[in-house]
């Protein structure tokens, strides 16, 4: 029912001051622009000329001016960009932010021979023993140090359900590295979780997602 109301809106006016208002985020997720008082939580999620406009004072004149400003710019707002601006407040992003408060975490271990399932789909990984009991399953932007040289890596913690495995383990695909590491010691630092683990029904979907994960990690500082 709320979506039906929003579908007929040109914009949503939020005149109050709150640390965080869920209503404006719901509006943005529906692709509707917001006109907001420039204070409080609005400073976090309103991006001028992308998803709405501010007004500077809680007065009729200031609000009227912002409405006129909005109408003069109405053609520049894009529905997809408005929806995307709400993504950082999604449940998934919230979980990632909480997990990232616990990072970085460092592990050291000897590379063991695994089941080589990831290698079969084109992504060789180094497996080590590590206590990841309290770490959520997911893909982690990582640093891997081998003989004093550091590489970027896509760390994985999970059970590997997409590849038919069940037991929780930790492995890392070392980017731009192709050497035998069995029996050698490496340092693994999990720096940032980029997504939670999920099961893929099709190998091609898993491969496409891994490629996206690695591309994202390559571009991180």
C-alpha positions in Angstrom: 0.0 0.0 0.0 2.8 2.4 0.8 4.4 1.7 -2.5 1.2 2.6 -4.2 1.1 6.0 -2.5 4.7 6.7 -3.3 4.3 5.7 -7.0 2.1 8.8 -7.5 4.5 11.2 -5.7 6.7 13.7 -7.3 8.7 14.1 -4.1 8.5 13.4 -0.3 8.9 16.3 2.1 10.6 15.6 5.4 10.6 18.7 7.6 11.7 17.3 10.9 15.2 16.8 12.4 16.1 13.2 13.3 19.4 11.3 13.8 17.9 8.8 11.3 14.5 8.6 9.7 13.5 5.3 8.2 10.7 6.9 6.1 13.0 8.9 3.8 15.1 5.8 3.2 12.0 3.8 2.2 11.1 6.6 -0.1 14.5 6.6 -1.8 14.3 2.8 -2.2 11.1 3.4 -4.1 12.9 5.8 -6.5 11.2 8.9 -5.2 13.1 12.2 -4.5 13.1 13.8 -1.1 13.0 17.4 0.0 14.5 17.6 3.5 15.5 20.0 6.2 19.3 20.2 6.2 20.1 18.8 9.6 20.5 15.5 11.5 20.3 12.2 9.6 19.4 14.0 6.3 23.1 14.9 5.9 23.9 11.2 5.6 21.5 10.1 2.9 20.4 13.2 0.9 22.7 13.8 -2.1 21.8 17.1 -3.8 21.0 16.8 -7.5 21.0 13.0 -7.1 18.2 12.1 -4.8 16.6 15.3 -3.7 17.2 18.9 -2.4 17.7 20.5 1.0 16.0 23.5 2.7 18.0 25.4 5.2 15.4 26.7 7.7 12.3 25.2 9.2 10.1 28.0 7.7 7.5 28.3 5.0 9.6 30.5 2.9 12.7 28.2 3.0 10.5 25.2 2.2 8.8 27.0 -0.7 12.2 28.0 -2.1 13.4 24.4 -2.0 10.2 23.2 -3.7 10.8 25.7 -6.5 14.4 24.6 -6.7 13.3 21.0 -6.9 10.8 21.7 -9.7 13.4 23.5 -11.7 15.7 20.5 -11.5 13.1 17.7 -11.7 14.4 16.4 -15.0 17.9 15.7 -13.7 16.8 13.1 -11.2 17.2 9.4 -12.3 15.1 6.7 -10.7 17.9 4.1 -10.7 20.4 6.5 -9.0 17.8 7.4 -6.4 17.2 3.7 -5.5 20.9 3.1 -5.5 21.4 5.9 -2.9 19.3 3.9 -0.4 21.4 0.7 -0.8 24.0 1.8 1.8 21.2 1.6 4.4 20.0 -1.9 3.4 20.0 -4.8 5.9 22.8 -6.4 4.1 25.0 -3.3 4.2 24.2 -2.8 7.9 25.4 -6.3 8.6 28.6 -5.7 6.7 29.3 -2.5 8.5 28.9 -4.3 11.9 31.3 -7.1 10.8 33.8 -4.6 9.6 34.0 -3.0 13.0 35.8 -6.3 14.1 38.4 -6.1 11.3 41.2 -6.4 10.5 42.0 -9.8 11.8 45.3 -11.6 11.2 46.0 -15.3 10.9 49.2 -17.3 10.3 49.4 -20.8 9.1 50.8 -23.5 6.9 49.1 -24.0 3.5 47.3 -27.3 3.5 46.1 -29.4 0.6 42.4 -28.9 0.2 39.8 -30.5 -2.0 40.8 -28.3 -4.9 37.2 -27.5 -5.7 37.9 -23.8 -6.4 40.8 -24.7 -8.7 38.4 -26.7 -10.8 36.4 -23.5 -11.6 39.5 -21.4 -12.3 40.4 -19.9 -8.9 43.2 -21.6 -7.1 43.2 -21.0 -3.3 45.5 -21.4 -0.3 43.9 -23.2 2.6 45.0 -22.7 6.2 43.8 -23.8 9.6 42.4 -20.8 11.5 39.8 -20.3 14.3 37.0 -18.5 12.4 34.3 -19.6 14.8 33.0 -16.1 15.5 33.5 -14.8 11.9 30.5 -14.8 9.6 30.7 -16.7 6.3 31.6 -14.4 3.4 34.1 -12.9 1.1 36.8 -10.8 2.6 39.2 -8.3 1.0 42.5 -9.6 2.3 46.3 -9.1 2.4 48.5 -12.2 2.0 52.2 -12.0 3.0 54.5 -14.7 1.6 58.3 -14.5 2.3 58.0 -10.8 3.1 56.0 -9.9 -0.1 52.4 -8.8 0.2 49.6 -9.6 -2.3 45.9 -8.7 -2.4 43.6 -11.6 -1.9 40.0 -12.7 -1.9 39.5 -14.5 1.4 36.7 -16.9 1.9 35.2 -18.2 5.1 32.3 -20.6 4.8 31.2 -24.1 4.1 31.5 -24.0 0.3 27.9 -25.2 -0.2 28.0 -24.0 -3.9 30.7 -26.6 -4.5 29.1 -29.4 -2.5 31.1 -29.0 0.7 29.7 -28.8 4.2 32.5 -28.1 6.8 33.5 -24.5 7.6 37.0 -23.6 6.4 39.1 -20.6 5.4 40.9 -20.1 2.1 42.2 -17.3 0.0 42.6 -16.7 -3.7 45.9 -14.7 -4.0 45.5 -12.2 -6.8 48.2 -12.2 -9.5 50.0 -15.1 -7.9 50.5 -18.6 -9.4 53.0 -20.7 -7.4 52.8 -23.8 -5.3 52.4 -23.0 -1.6 51.7 -26.4 -0.1 53.6 -26.7 3.2 54.7 -23.1 3.2 53.7 -20.5 5.8 51.6 -17.5 4.9 50.2 -14.5 6.8 46.6 -13.7 6.1 44.9 -10.5 7.1 41.2 -10.1 6.6 40.7 -6.4 6.1 37.1 -5.9 5.0 34.1 -8.1 4.3 32.6 -7.3 0.9 29.6 -9.6 0.9 28.1 -12.4 2.9 28.3 -16.0 1.7 25.4 -17.4 -0.4 24.7 -20.6 -2.2 24.7 -20.5 -6.0 22.6 -23.1 -7.9 24.6 -22.6 -11.1 28.4 -22.8 -11.4 28.3 -20.0 -14.0 26.6 -17.7 -11.5 29.2 -18.5 -8.9 32.1 -17.9 -11.3 30.6 -14.5 -12.4 30.3 -13.4 -8.8 33.8 -14.5 -7.9 35.1 -12.5 -10.9 33.2 -9.5 -9.6 34.6 -10.0 -6.1 38.2 -10.1 -7.4 37.7 -7.1 -9.6 36.3 -5.1 -6.6 39.1 -6.2 -4.3 41.8 -5.3 -6.9 40.5 -1.7 -6.9 40.4 -1.3 -3.2 43.2 0.7 -1.6 
